[in-house]
Amino acid sequence: MFQLTDTEFYELQRLTKSKSEGRGGRRKLPLVFTESGVAMRSSVLTSQRAHQVNIASTL
């Protein structure tokens, strides 16, 4: 897990067309997982959604 830079966060917002949440926006940059980190995390979780993510990440 790592923290996005200002540039990465701006680019992510631009690509996903998402806006800052609530009044005043974010105070800190978000923490994110790498693709392999998502696969590892979903392999230990037991929900149906985690199971689907784990299968999708191996394709």
N, C-alpha and C positions, 0 to 999 in steps of 0.2 A: 504494500500500500504506500502511496506517495501523494504529495500535495501538488496540485496544478499550479503552473506559473500564471501570472496575469494574462499573458499572451495566449496560453493554452485555454484558459477559462473563457476569454473573449471569443476565441475561435469556436469553442464548443457551443457557446450561446448562439453564435451566428449560424452555425451549421444546423442546430436543432431548433432555432428560432425561439428559444426559451428566454424569458425575461427574468430579472431578479425577483426574488420572492418578497412579498410584503412591502411595507414602507421602509425606505432606506436601503434596501438591497442587502447583500451578504456582507458580513463584517470580516469573515475569513474565507480564504480560498478553499474549495472542497477537497476532501481526501478521496482518492480513487484507487481502484484495483487494476492491475494489469490483466490481460486476457487469461494468462495462466493462473493468476491469482483468483479470478472468478471461477475457473474450472476446479481449482483445489477447494475453494470455499463451498461450492455447490456439491462437491463429492461427500462432504461431511454433514451437510444439512439433510433433513428427512422430508421436507415438503415436496409435493408434486411438482411445483414450479422449479425447485432446485434440481430435481431429478431431470426435468426437461432441459434445463440450462446445461447440465452436465453432459447429456447426450448430444446436444447441439454443439457444444464446444469441441467434441471429438470428431465432428464431421469435417 
